[in-house]
Amino acid sequence: MKYLDEVKVTVSKGKYEKSGVYKGAIGTIIFAAIRQNTYEVVFTRADGSDYAEIEIDVGDLAQVRNSNVTDEDILEDLPNHDPNWWCKVENGFIVNLKGERRIKLPMTMILN
């Protein structure tokens, strides 16, 4: 999962429900807070208006649609084109744009 991927919330949690986000909600990743193992996800109504923008635990998301944004596209838009500023989840690891594996996610997080 990475920037602009469409994702689905796979669990119900009070901290999400406070913002109106429930299991099955579909949103779009807009930022990675990998040190906290979360993605900032925006949730949008059918009319195009946003109803929530919250951090969701990586393990509580499943990818619905790949955005087809490349690492090069992301790197181009980062301040100073610094590959340390962005990470993604790939094959069970949090990986930076230099391809370095940073954190192995627990299997329970990967299976959700």
N, C-alpha and C positions, 0 to 999 in steps of 0.2 A: 504494500500500500504506500502511496505517495501523494504528493501535491495534486489536487484537483481530481483524484479518484473519487468515484461515488461509492459510499459505504453504507452498511446497514448495522444498526445497533442490535446486538444479539442477546442482551440481558436487560432486565428491568432493575433499575437502581434509583433510590430516592434522590440522589444528587443529580441525576438526569431529569427525573420526573418533575422536579421543582421548576425546571425550565420548559416543561411541556414535551420532553423527549422520552418516548417509551420504546420498549422492545419492538423491533420491526421498522422503526423510523429510518428513513433514507436521507442521507446528507452528503455534503461534499467537503473533503479535507482541504483546509485553507492554510494550515500551519502545523509544523511538527514541534512538539515540546518533548523531545526524545529523552532528555534527562529525567523527566517525570513519567516516561512511558505513556504519553498521551498525544493525541492529535486534536487540534482545534478544528471543529466541524461546524459548518453552517447548515441549518435545516430550513427548507423553503416550502411555502404553501404552493398549491397548484396555480394560484394567481400570480406567482413570482415574488411574493413578499416573504421576507425572512421572519421566522418566528423564534429562532434560537441560534445562538453562536456560543458553543461551550466546548470545554475540553472533555474528551472521551478517552478512557483507557484503551490502549492498543488492543488488548485482549478481549475487549467488549465490542469489537468491530469485525465485520466480514466485508471483503471487497465485493461490490456489485458490478462495477464497471471500471475498467482501466481508462485513465484519461489520455493515454498515449503521449503525455508530456515526457520528453526525454531528459536525461540527466544534463545534457548540454543546454537545453532550454532553461532549466532551473538555474544552472550555474551562471548563465548569461544575466539573469535577473537578480542575482545575489549581490549585496554590497561588496565591492572590491573583488567580485567574482571568486570569493573564498569558498572552496568546497567543504570547509569545516562547518559552515553555517547551516547545512541541511543534511538530514538523514532520511532514510526510508526503511520500511520493513521488507526484507527479502529473504526467502527460504528460512524463516525462523530466526533471523538475525536482524538487529538494527545495524544498518550499514551507512557510512557517510559517502559523499560523492567521490571520494578518492578510492572507493571500493574496500575500505578497511572495515572489518567486522568489529563493531563496538560492544554489543551486548547480545547474548543469546537469550531469547525469550523462553520462559518456562513452557513446557508442552501444553499446559492447560490454556495458556494465552493463545497459542498457535491454533489449537483445535476449535476455538470459538468462532 
